[in-house]
Amino acid sequence: MRYLVFIVLFLAGFLGATRAYAFAHFFGRMAWAERRFGVGGTYVAWRLGGLAAIGLGFAILRFPGYFGL
């Protein structure tokens, strides 16, 4: 189970980090990210979210007991 969760999170994070431009145009701009990070903040938010998903996937793979898996 943890391997499946890892693969899904890794792929979602990879797509979020590499395809930030496409996601921003599909889902629209994030007003809070534009205020927080400045111009282009939506792309930064998508990239940071993708990296966080990848990190969470590796954490679940390494420490499954903390996440109930």
C-alpha positions, 0 to 999 in steps of 0.5 A: 500500500505504501508503495502505491501511495508513494508512486501516486504522490511522486507522479503528482508532485513531479507533474506539479513541479514540471508542469506548473505553467499548464496547471496554472492555466487550467486551474487559474491563478492563485491570488494568495500566491501572487500576493505572497510570492509576487508576480508569477507566484502561482507557478512558484506555488505549484512547484513548491506544492509538487516538491512537498508532495514528493517529500511526503511520498518519500516520508511515507515510503521511509516511515510508514508507521507515522502515517498509519500504513 
